Amino acid sequence: MAPITRAFLLHDIEKPIVKGDIRLYLSHHLTKIAERYSIPLPWPSQEQLTALVDRAGDLFIFAVTALKFISDSHQCDPQAQLDFLLAEEYSEDGKPYKGMNHLYLRILRESIAGEVDDTVLQRFQSVVGTLVVLQDPLSMKVLGDLLRMRTEAVRGALAGLHAVIVVPSGKDQEIRLIHPSFVEFLTSRKRCSDDRLFIDEALHDLRLAKLCLSHMTKTLKRDICDIRDPSKFNSEITDLAERLKEHLPQHVKYACLYWASHLGKASSADDDIRICLTEFCETKLLQWMEVMSLLGDLPSAVHSLKLAEQYILASSSLHHLLHLVQDCHRFLLKYYEPISLSAAHIYYSALPFMPNSTLLETYGHEVGSSVRLLAGRKPSWSLCTRTLELGTGIAQSVTISPDGLTFASGHVNAVVRIWDVATGVVIMELNAHEKPITSVAYSPDGSIIASGSDDNSVRTWDVKTGKVGATWRGDDSHSDHRVICLTFSCDGRYIAFGSSNKLVRIWDLLQDPEAQYVVELKGHMGRITSLRFSPDGTQLATASNDHTVRIWTMEDVLRKEPEKVIEGVGNDTNGEDSDRMKAIVLLGHFFSINSVRYSSDGARIVTGSDDRSIRIWDSRTGHQIRVIYCHTKVSTLTVVDDGDYHYIVSGCEDSTIRVFDASSGELRATLEGHFGRAESINLSLAHNLMISSSSDFTIRLWNWSASLRDARAIVPPRASAIVGVSFSPNGNWIGAASVDGKVQLYRRDGVLITTLDSEARSWDSGAGFLFSPDSSRILTRRLDDMLLHLWDTSDGALIARPDAEDQSVSLDRVCFSPNNALLAAWSDSNDILLWETVNGTPIVTLRGHVETIRSVAFSPDSRRLVSGSDDGRIFVWDTMRHQLIMGLFGHDSPVVELMFSADGGVIMSRSKTKGFICWNAMTFKNIGGNPNTPVPYSSQTETGGRFNRGQWVGNWRIELEKDWMVLRSKPNAKGERMQKRLCWVPSTLRGRPLSSNRAEIRWDSHGSVAVCGVHTRRLAILDFSAMLELILGPRWNEE
């Protein structure tokens, strides 16, 4: 059947036809107006109708607007309105919109007819100018509040403008401009010939920016919605919408949303805007951010700060605010996650952890009763602007869109994600693959994303819709089709991808997708690990775990027939065979090559390998130009040609990203932050952006800044990673052991007291050193000669080197006596050694066990020592007389734990089979327990908490739940537990990815101070006492 409708464009229809339609339209509606106002027909006259049609030309909007003006119910005189429109001489001179200009001008002049003074014109400019530049329609009342005008004054300014503006009768209904052509007329000096009525958008944006800043400065305050409970997420505040309506006036809401939009379009800064912006930035930035979090519109906040930064940069009188606004922008990006979840955690989670900066100097007083960072604050912002924690699904590949606005990531959980660069928010998830995504790439025009997967397929996706485009799929019956890597050609026509079956395939996207027009290249002896087209598209470089790179000439490749395997056999082949062709082979690496890239001019090829080297090659001849030796395996790399600077950015096995000067091979910078090896790196020089993904379940965004480009060749030495931290029993000291063998002692307020250069050994208990019960001594063990070292914690002086001839004596086989006088150690030789702790003098060696000793414990008075061994025997020793008192027999498996009761009257023992026995410490009789029954209590005494839990404070204790510290109660009679969130903890302090669900954190004996930073290079001390006092009361630590 033929279609019953057809679409036409008005400008494609002949003008006489359009004029005829406009005449019919006007005649019909003017007749209805006449009937409504009881005007005798025919009305108007044919001459008047013709004149009106001539003025309309071919613009229907003229006819619509003219009818609204003539029928204005506020005038109630259609004939007078029509006469007014036709009174002025009119000539059709061919200028576009001549009729509309005439009509709009007549309407505007009529609206201010009579005695026109400055007040009338000022009111017109204020109201109509605001309507022109508004970012969102407002009601009469809200507009009046925004402009600081009475509602009646606003309505008066709009009187006579009903033909071009929807002016509602109610004060809460939105005012709307009827047609964009009216705005175009008002803002064009060529079209609006009356300067009194011309609207200068830049000036009105400046005026509105001042008003918005003024309203926010006057109204905003901390906890503006009176929520009072910082433990709640925004989504958990059930009446949030009502609270916002009650506490946040609509005109202030508009100001929060759009102040920066007006500022970004405003004219040059004057004194008024300087004063307004300075006061706002120095007093209300965080409160504004709080409102944006409550409104759920943090992406707009990010954009607003960027606009403000650009305006400040362009205005020399505002440069004093630049660092503050830049800090705020970095602050919002860095702590986007907790701020988006809870507005209150601007103060409770983000501000306490931010580095030293202008923002912290300005707003540091707002920290108040939140967590206090006693040590570990970074001296400045790092180059990493955002850390995106994935939870599950490592991103094996990342790629930045050509416009720099988005990036894509491919994950092991078979998902492709598209992210917004500005906010780090996921825009879209693409699901169609069945197995891990190994590689993703944008097409050169940014319209398509290609993804390769272990499910033997390559798929293309429409970036706008997220729909699957074409799909190439290998033979499902063979697992060796797994796609490892892929790349687009520079014209976007071809996708080259490499597989685990040693083949490189080139897919022509312009051919029928169902036909899967593919050329296959054979020559590598191992799986294809990386490939890239040259910038001009003439070459394809492919890398493999066969230790080689092959360079294919695309002209030769594309001459071959599709669906045919082409074998490239090396540098000495003449390529006469139709199934064989010449490929340049790069030889030099000794292990798998993980990454290959071209320089921007295509003259150089750069490769990174498991042999800990980066090599630079001549792409034309294949000759090796330079070798850069790295300290670890190179897992990925990219090449940066930035004017006169040429860099190689490499992702390394040791979790660092290293920047080398390509010309000299010198190391220029080391970027730290990841906790696992770098999986993928992508860099957009045009957008000053680098993105990296890692096996630590994070994606990081980096600022490729001038400070990095101009970095000196001398790179400062890296701080050693911390492998263990611990509180002293009295809670006054904190020890931190690092991989370089040093133990640093801190006061609990974070002040470094001394460094013990002992090459301390990391041990199973997690500290690498051992405090005495009174905290006056600390014991360490050297790595080189296995000697123990005893130190005085008050001044860091070495007291003695207790001589343990048996090198199997480790720190987890040592214990101090409760009176601090003795030190006991046991070894694989089945002996127990005793020393004095005053000067480290050896006392005696206790012998008697015939099998390996597993556990040792002192009695509370230090007069007795018990030891247990693999044969299940327990010996009781007199530490004063150095004699064996008694042997206890009851276990039939190794005794792994021994304890005395608090009064010393009971000895408790636990065997490897989890059975326990209680012994009378005076008579040595078995008084209870079962050697084959699991122990019903935790037999480990603690002076502080470890890992993700602190000590109980009454019925409460602090725990780490994923990335949040929470205060959690003991279960009540119904098994219910109360909890309150305290703060979010940055990944750099947790020290482990979220996926491990385990953080390396130590707690003091009060459960209020935590030490973080294990497996990082920065020790951080967190004090929760102010928060505990706020929640539990001022006497919380007396319970």
Backbone hydrogen bonds, N-H to C=O, Kabsch-Sander energy under -0.5 kcal/mol:
donor,donor_aa,acceptor,acceptor_aa,energy
12,D,9,L,-1.9
13,I,10,L,-1.5
17,I,14,E,-0.6
18,V,14,E,-1.7
19,K,15,K,-3.1
20,G,16,P,-2.2
21,D,17,I,-2.1
22,I,18,V,-2.5
23,R,19,K,-2.4
24,L,20,G,-2.2
25,Y,21,D,-2.4
26,L,22,I,-2.8
27,S,23,R,-2.8
28,H,24,L,-2.4
29,H,25,Y,-2.1
30,L,26,L,-2.9
31,T,27,S,-1.8
32,K,28,H,-1.5
33,I,29,H,-2.0
34,A,30,L,-2.4
35,E,31,T,-2.2
36,R,32,K,-2.0
37,Y,33,I,-2.1
38,S,35,E,-0.7
39,I,34,A,-2.9
49,L,45,S,-2.6
50,T,46,Q,-2.7
51,A,47,E,-2.3
52,L,48,Q,-2.2
53,V,49,L,-2.4
54,D,50,T,-2.7
55,R,51,A,-1.9
56,A,52,L,-1.7
57,G,53,V,-1.4
59,L,56,A,-2.3
60,F,58,D,-0.7
62,F,59,L,-0.7
63,A,59,L,-1.2
64,V,60,F,-2.5
65,T,61,I,-2.6
66,A,62,F,-3.1
67,L,63,A,-2.1
68,K,64,V,-1.9
69,F,65,T,-2.2
70,I,66,A,-2.7
71,S,67,L,-2.4
72,D,69,F,-1.0
75,Q,72,D,-1.4
76,C,72,D,-2.1
81,Q,77,D,-2.1
82,L,78,P,-2.6
83,D,79,Q,-2.7
84,F,80,A,-2.3
85,L,81,Q,-1.9
86,L,82,L,-2.0
87,A,83,D,-0.9
87,A,84,F,-0.6
88,E,84,F,-0.5
93,D,91,S,-1.1
98,K,95,K,-1.5
101,N,97,Y,-2.8
102,H,98,K,-2.2
103,L,99,G,-2.5
104,Y,100,M,-3.2
105,L,101,N,-2.4
106,R,102,H,-2.2
107,I,103,L,-2.4
108,L,104,Y,-2.6
109,R,105,L,-2.5
110,E,106,R,-2.1
111,S,107,I,-1.6
112,I,108,L,-0.9
112,I,109,R,-0.5
113,A,110,E,-1.3
116,V,114,G,-0.9
117,D,115,E,-0.7
121,L,117,D,-2.0
122,Q,118,D,-2.8
123,R,119,T,-2.4
124,F,120,V,-2.4
125,Q,121,L,-2.9
126,S,122,Q,-2.6
127,V,123,R,-2.6
128,V,124,F,-2.3
129,G,124,F,-0.8
129,G,125,Q,-1.3
130,T,126,S,-1.1
131,L,127,V,-2.2
132,V,128,V,-1.9
133,V,129,G,-1.4
134,L,130,T,-1.5
140,M,173,Q,-1.0
141,K,171,K,-2.5
143,L,139,S,-2.7
144,G,140,M,-2.1
145,D,141,K,-2.6
146,L,142,V,-2.6
147,L,143,L,-2.4
148,R,144,G,-0.8
149,M,144,G,-3.1
154,V,150,R,-1.9
155,R,151,T,-2.5
156,G,152,E,-2.3
157,A,153,A,-1.8
158,L,154,V,-1.1
159,A,155,R,-0.6
159,A,156,G,-0.8
161,L,158,L,-2.1
164,V,161,L,-1.4
165,I,161,L,-2.2
166,V,176,R,-3.8
167,V,165,I,-1.0
173,Q,170,G,-0.8
175,I,138,L,-2.7
176,R,166,V,-1.4
178,I,164,V,-2.5
182,F,179,H,-1.6
183,V,179,H,-0.7
184,E,180,P,-2.3
185,F,181,S,-2.0
186,L,182,F,-2.4
187,T,183,V,-2.0
188,S,185,F,-1.3
189,R,187,T,-0.5
192,C,188,S,-3.1
193,S,191,R,-1.0
195,D,193,S,-0.8
197,L,194,D,-1.7
198,F,194,D,-0.9
199,I,186,L,-2.8
200,D,198,F,-0.6
201,E,199,I,-1.0
204,H,200,D,-2.2
205,D,201,E,-2.7
206,L,202,A,-2.0
207,R,203,L,-2.4
208,L,204,H,-2.6
209,A,205,D,-2.6
210,K,206,L,-2.1
211,L,207,R,-2.1
212,C,208,L,-3.0
213,L,209,A,-2.5
214,S,210,K,-2.6
215,H,211,L,-2.7
216,M,212,C,-2.4
217,T,213,L,-2.5
218,K,214,S,-2.0
219,T,215,H,-2.1
220,L,216,M,-2.4
224,I,221,K,-0.8
226,D,223,D,-2.2
232,K,229,D,-1.4
234,N,341,L,-3.2
236,E,233,F,-1.4
237,I,234,N,-1.5
238,T,236,E,-1.1
240,L,237,I,-1.7
243,R,239,D,-2.4
244,L,240,L,-2.8
245,K,241,A,-2.1
246,E,242,E,-2.0
247,H,243,R,-3.0
248,L,244,L,-2.3
253,K,249,P,-2.4
254,Y,250,Q,-2.4
255,A,251,H,-1.8
256,C,252,V,-2.5
257,L,253,K,-2.0
258,Y,254,Y,-2.3
259,W,255,A,-1.8
262,H,258,Y,-2.0
263,L,259,W,-2.1
264,G,260,A,-2.8
265,K,261,S,-0.9
266,A,262,H,-0.6
266,A,263,L,-1.0
267,S,202,A,-1.4
274,R,270,D,-2.0
275,I,271,D,-2.3
276,C,272,D,-2.7
277,L,273,I,-2.9
278,T,274,R,-2.1
279,E,275,I,-2.3
280,F,276,C,-2.2
281,C,277,L,-2.7
282,E,278,T,-2.2
283,T,279,E,-0.9
283,T,280,F,-0.7
284,K,280,F,-3.0
285,L,280,F,-0.6
288,W,284,K,-2.4
289,M,285,L,-2.1
290,E,286,L,-2.0
291,V,287,Q,-1.8
292,M,288,W,-2.2
293,S,289,M,-2.0
294,L,290,E,-2.2
295,L,291,V,-2.3
296,G,293,S,-1.0
297,D,292,M,-2.6
300,S,297,D,-0.5
301,A,297,D,-1.2
302,V,298,L,-2.4
303,H,299,P,-2.0
304,S,300,S,-2.6
305,L,301,A,-2.3
306,K,302,V,-1.6
307,L,303,H,-2.3
308,A,304,S,-2.6
309,E,305,L,-2.2
310,Q,306,K,-2.1
311,Y,307,L,-2.2
312,I,308,A,-2.5
313,L,309,E,-2.3
314,A,310,Q,-1.4
315,S,312,I,-1.2
316,S,314,A,-0.5
318,L,315,S,-2.0
319,H,316,S,-1.2
321,L,318,L,-2.4
322,L,319,H,-1.3
325,V,321,L,-2.4
326,Q,322,L,-2.7
327,D,323,H,-2.5
328,C,324,L,-2.0
329,H,325,V,-2.3
330,R,326,Q,-2.5
331,F,327,D,-3.0
332,L,328,C,-2.4
333,L,329,H,-2.0
334,K,330,R,-3.0
335,Y,331,F,-2.1
336,Y,333,L,-1.1
339,I,335,Y,-1.9
340,S,336,Y,-2.6
341,L,337,E,-1.5
342,S,338,P,-2.3
345,H,342,S,-1.0
346,I,343,A,-1.7
347,Y,344,A,-1.5
348,Y,344,A,-1.3
349,S,345,H,-1.2
350,A,345,H,-2.3
351,L,346,I,-2.2
353,F,349,S,-0.5
353,F,350,A,-0.7
354,M,350,A,-1.0
354,M,351,L,-0.6
356,N,378,K,-2.5
361,E,357,S,-2.1
362,T,358,T,-2.1
363,Y,359,L,-2.6
364,G,360,L,-1.7
366,E,363,Y,-2.1
367,V,364,G,-1.7
368,G,365,H,-0.6
370,S,367,V,-1.9
372,R,1023,D,-2.4
374,L,372,R,-1.0
374,L,1021,I,-2.6
375,A,1021,I,-0.9
385,T,383,L,-0.7
385,T,701,L,-2.3
386,R,701,L,-1.4
388,L,386,R,-0.5
388,L,699,I,-3.4
389,E,387,T,-0.7
390,L,697,F,-3.1
391,G,697,F,-0.6
392,T,390,L,-2.7
396,Q,394,I,-0.8
396,Q,410,G,-2.0
397,S,410,G,-1.1
399,T,408,A,-2.2
401,S,406,T,-2.6
404,G,401,S,-1.7
407,F,419,W,-1.5
408,A,399,T,-2.9
409,S,417,R,-2.3
410,G,397,S,-2.3
411,H,415,V,-2.2
412,V,394,I,-2.0
414,A,411,H,-1.4
416,V,430,L,-2.1
417,R,409,S,-2.5
418,I,428,M,-2.7
419,W,407,F,-3.3
420,D,425,V,-2.7
421,V,405,L,-2.5
421,V,419,W,-0.6
422,A,405,L,-0.5
424,G,420,D,-2.8
427,I,418,I,-3.1
428,M,418,I,-1.6
430,L,416,V,-3.6
431,N,429,E,-0.6
432,A,414,A,-0.5
432,A,430,L,-0.5
437,I,411,H,-2.8
438,T,452,G,-2.4
439,S,452,G,-1.4
441,A,450,A,-2.0
443,S,448,I,-2.6
446,G,443,S,-2.0
449,I,461,W,-1.8
450,A,441,A,-3.0
451,S,459,R,-2.5
452,G,439,S,-2.7
453,S,457,S,-1.8
454,D,436,P,-2.6
456,N,453,S,-0.9
458,V,472,W,-2.7
459,R,451,S,-2.4
460,T,470,A,-2.4
461,W,449,I,-2.3
462,D,467,K,-2.7
463,V,447,S,-2.3
463,V,461,W,-0.6
466,G,462,D,-3.0
469,G,460,T,-4.0
472,W,458,V,-3.1
474,G,456,N,-3.3
476,D,474,G,-0.6
478,H,475,D,-1.8
481,H,478,H,-0.8
482,R,479,S,-1.3
483,V,453,S,-2.2
484,I,498,G,-2.9
485,C,498,G,-1.4
487,T,496,A,-2.1
489,S,494,Y,-2.3
492,G,489,S,-1.6
495,I,507,W,-1.9
496,A,487,T,-2.6
497,F,505,R,-2.6
498,G,485,C,-2.1
499,S,503,L,-2.0
500,S,482,R,-2.0
501,N,480,D,-0.6
502,K,499,S,-1.0
504,V,521,L,-2.3
505,R,497,F,-2.9
506,I,519,V,-2.6
507,W,495,I,-2.9
508,D,506,I,-0.5
508,D,517,Y,-2.3
509,L,493,R,-2.8
509,L,507,W,-0.8
511,Q,508,D,-0.7
515,A,512,D,-1.3
516,Q,512,D,-0.8
516,Q,513,P,-0.7
518,V,516,Q,-0.9
519,V,506,I,-2.3
520,E,564,K,-1.4
521,L,504,V,-3.8
522,K,566,I,-3.9
524,H,502,K,-0.5
528,I,499,S,-2.3
529,T,543,A,-1.9
530,S,543,A,-1.1
532,R,541,A,-2.2
534,S,539,Q,-2.3
537,G,534,S,-1.9
540,L,552,W,-2.0
541,A,532,R,-3.1
542,T,550,R,-2.7
543,A,530,S,-3.4
544,S,548,T,-1.5
545,N,527,R,-1.8
547,H,544,S,-1.0
549,V,586,L,-1.3
550,R,542,T,-2.7
551,I,584,I,-2.8
552,W,540,L,-3.0
552,W,550,R,-0.6
554,M,538,T,-2.5
554,M,552,W,-0.7
555,E,538,T,-0.5
557,V,553,T,-2.1
558,L,554,M,-2.8
559,R,555,E,-0.5
559,R,556,D,-0.6
560,K,556,D,-0.5
560,K,557,V,-1.4
563,E,518,V,-3.2
564,K,561,E,-0.9
566,I,520,E,-3.5
567,E,565,V,-0.5
567,E,579,D,-2.8
568,G,522,K,-3.3
568,G,566,I,-0.6
569,V,567,E,-0.7
569,V,581,M,-1.1
573,T,570,G,-1.1
580,R,577,D,-1.5
581,M,567,E,-2.4
583,A,570,G,-0.7
584,I,551,I,-1.8
586,L,549,V,-3.5
586,L,584,I,-0.5
587,L,585,V,-0.6
588,G,589,H,-0.5
589,H,547,H,-0.5
593,I,544,S,-1.7
594,N,592,S,-0.6
594,N,608,G,-2.1
595,S,608,G,-1.4
597,R,606,V,-2.3
599,S,604,R,-2.3
602,G,599,S,-1.6
605,I,617,W,-2.2
606,V,597,R,-3.2
607,T,615,R,-2.5
608,G,595,S,-2.0
609,S,613,S,-1.7
610,D,592,S,-2.6
612,R,609,S,-1.1
614,I,628,I,-2.9
615,R,607,T,-2.3
616,I,626,R,-2.7
617,W,605,I,-3.0
618,D,623,H,-2.7
619,S,603,A,-2.2
619,S,617,W,-0.6
622,G,618,D,-2.7
625,I,616,I,-3.5
626,R,616,I,-1.4
628,I,614,I,-3.5
629,Y,627,V,-0.6
630,C,612,R,-3.3
634,V,609,S,-2.1
635,S,633,K,-0.7
635,S,651,G,-2.3
636,T,651,G,-1.4
638,T,649,V,-2.1
640,V,647,Y,-2.6
642,D,640,V,-0.6
642,D,645,Y,-2.4
643,G,641,D,-0.8
645,Y,642,D,-2.4
647,Y,640,V,-3.3
648,I,660,F,-2.2
649,V,638,T,-2.7
650,S,648,I,-0.6
650,S,658,R,-3.1
651,G,636,T,-3.4
652,C,656,T,-2.5
653,E,633,K,-2.2
655,S,652,C,-1.4
657,I,671,L,-2.2
658,R,650,S,-2.7
659,V,669,A,-2.8
660,F,648,I,-2.9
660,F,658,R,-0.6
661,D,666,E,-3.0
662,A,646,H,-2.9
662,A,660,F,-0.7
663,S,646,H,-0.6
665,G,661,D,-3.1
668,R,659,V,-3.6
669,A,659,V,-1.4
671,L,657,I,-3.5
672,E,670,T,-0.5
673,G,674,H,-0.6
674,H,655,S,-0.5
678,A,652,C,-1.4
679,E,693,S,-2.8
680,S,693,S,-1.3
682,N,691,I,-2.5
684,S,689,L,-3.3
685,L,683,L,-0.6
687,H,684,S,-0.7
688,N,685,L,-1.2
689,L,684,S,-2.2
690,M,702,W,-2.0
691,I,682,N,-2.9
692,S,700,R,-2.4
693,S,680,S,-2.3
694,S,698,T,-1.8
695,S,677,R,-2.1
697,F,694,S,-1.0
699,I,388,L,-2.1
700,R,692,S,-2.9
701,L,386,R,-2.6
702,W,690,M,-3.4
703,N,383,L,-2.9
704,W,688,N,-1.4
704,W,702,W,-0.8
705,S,703,N,-1.8
708,L,705,S,-0.6
709,R,705,S,-2.2
710,D,706,A,-2.5
711,A,708,L,-1.3
715,V,713,A,-0.9
722,I,1016,T,-3.3
723,V,737,A,-2.6
724,G,737,A,-1.5
725,V,766,G,-0.5
726,S,735,G,-2.0
728,S,733,W,-2.4
731,G,728,S,-1.9
734,I,746,Y,-2.2
735,G,726,S,-3.0
736,A,744,Q,-2.0
737,A,724,G,-3.1
738,S,742,K,-2.3
739,V,721,A,-2.2
741,G,738,S,-1.9
743,V,756,L,-2.6
744,Q,736,A,-2.8
745,L,754,T,-2.9
746,Y,734,I,-2.8
747,R,751,V,-2.9
748,R,732,N,-1.0
750,G,747,R,-2.2
753,I,745,L,-3.2
754,T,745,L,-1.2
756,L,743,V,-4.0
757,D,755,T,-0.7
758,S,741,G,-0.9
758,S,756,L,-1.7
759,E,741,G,-2.8
760,A,741,G,-1.5
761,R,781,R,-0.7
766,G,763,W,-2.2
770,L,779,L,-2.0
772,S,777,R,-2.3
775,S,772,S,-1.9
778,I,791,W,-1.6
779,L,770,L,-3.1
780,T,789,H,-2.6
782,R,787,L,-3.0
788,L,802,P,-0.8
789,H,780,T,-3.1
790,L,800,A,-2.9
791,W,778,I,-2.7
792,D,797,A,-2.9
793,T,776,S,-2.1
793,T,791,W,-0.6
796,G,792,D,-2.1
799,I,790,L,-3.1
799,I,797,A,-0.5
800,A,790,L,-1.4
804,A,802,P,-0.9
805,E,803,D,-0.7
807,Q,805,E,-0.7
809,V,806,D,-1.5
810,S,808,S,-0.8
813,R,810,S,-2.1
814,V,811,L,-1.0
815,C,824,A,-2.4
817,S,822,L,-2.3
820,N,817,S,-2.2
823,L,835,W,-2.0
824,A,815,C,-2.9
825,A,833,L,-2.2
826,W,813,R,-1.9
827,S,831,D,-1.4
830,N,827,S,-1.5
832,I,846,L,-2.2
833,L,825,A,-3.5
834,L,844,V,-2.5
835,W,823,L,-2.1
836,E,841,T,-2.9
837,T,821,A,-2.0
840,G,836,E,-0.8
843,I,834,L,-3.3
844,V,834,L,-0.9
846,L,832,I,-3.5
846,L,844,V,-0.5
847,R,845,T,-0.6
848,G,830,N,-0.5
849,H,830,N,-0.6
853,I,827,S,-0.6
854,R,868,G,-3.0
855,S,868,G,-1.6
857,A,866,V,-2.2
859,S,864,R,-2.3
862,S,859,S,-1.9
865,L,877,W,-2.0
866,V,857,A,-2.8
867,S,875,F,-2.2
868,G,855,S,-2.4
869,S,873,R,-1.8
870,D,852,T,-2.0
872,G,869,S,-1.7
874,I,888,L,-2.0
875,F,867,S,-2.6
876,V,886,M,-3.1
877,W,865,L,-3.4
878,D,883,Q,-3.3
879,T,863,R,-2.3
879,T,877,W,-0.7
880,M,863,R,-0.6
882,H,878,D,-1.6
883,Q,878,D,-1.0
885,I,876,V,-3.5
886,M,876,V,-1.3
888,L,874,I,-3.9
890,G,872,G,-0.6
891,H,872,G,-0.8
895,V,869,S,-1.9
896,V,894,P,-0.8
896,V,910,R,-1.7
897,E,910,R,-1.6
899,M,908,M,-2.2
901,S,906,V,-2.4
904,G,901,S,-1.5
907,I,919,W,-2.7
908,M,899,M,-3.3
908,M,906,V,-0.5
909,S,917,I,-2.4
910,R,897,E,-2.5
911,S,915,G,-2.4
912,K,894,P,-2.2
914,K,911,S,-1.9
915,G,931,P,-0.5
916,F,930,N,-1.7
916,F,933,T,-0.6
917,I,909,S,-2.0
918,C,928,G,-2.6
919,W,907,I,-2.9
920,N,925,K,-2.6
921,A,905,G,-2.7
924,F,920,N,-2.3
927,I,918,C,-2.8
927,I,925,K,-0.6
928,G,918,C,-0.7
930,N,916,F,-1.0
933,T,930,N,-2.0
935,V,914,K,-1.0
939,S,937,Y,-0.7
941,T,939,S,-0.6
945,G,1004,D,-0.6
947,F,1001,I,-1.3
949,R,946,R,-1.3
950,G,958,I,-2.7
953,V,956,W,-5.5
954,G,952,W,-0.6
955,N,953,V,-0.5
956,W,953,V,-1.8
957,R,968,R,-1.9
959,E,966,V,-3.0
960,L,948,N,-2.9
961,E,959,E,-0.7
961,E,964,W,-3.3
962,K,960,L,-0.7
963,D,961,E,-0.7
964,W,961,E,-1.9
965,M,983,C,-3.5
966,V,959,E,-3.2
967,L,980,K,-3.5
968,R,957,R,-3.0
968,R,966,V,-0.7
969,S,978,M,-2.7
970,K,955,N,-2.0
972,N,976,E,-2.3
975,G,972,N,-2.2
980,K,967,L,-2.1
982,L,965,M,-3.4
983,C,965,M,-1.2
985,V,963,D,-2.8
989,L,986,P,-1.5
990,R,986,P,-1.8
991,G,987,S,-2.0
996,S,993,P,-1.5
997,N,994,L,-1.5
998,R,993,P,-0.5
1000,E,990,R,-1.5
1001,I,999,A,-1.1
1002,R,1011,V,-2.1
1003,W,945,G,-2.9
1004,D,1009,V,-2.1
1007,G,1004,D,-1.4
1010,A,1022,L,-2.7
1011,V,1002,R,-3.0
1012,C,1020,A,-3.1
1013,G,989,L,-1.3
1014,V,1000,E,-0.9
1015,H,722,I,-3.9
1016,T,1013,G,-2.1
1020,A,1012,C,-2.4
1021,I,375,A,-1.8
1022,L,1010,A,-3.2
1022,L,1020,A,-0.5
1023,D,372,R,-2.8
1024,F,1008,S,-3.6
1024,F,1022,L,-0.6
1028,L,1024,F,-2.4
1029,E,1025,S,-2.4
1030,L,1026,A,-1.8
1031,I,1027,M,-2.2
1032,L,1028,L,-3.3
1033,G,1028,L,-0.6
1033,G,1029,E,-1.3
1036,W,1033,G,-1.4
1038,E,1035,R,-1.9
1039,E,1036,W,-1.0
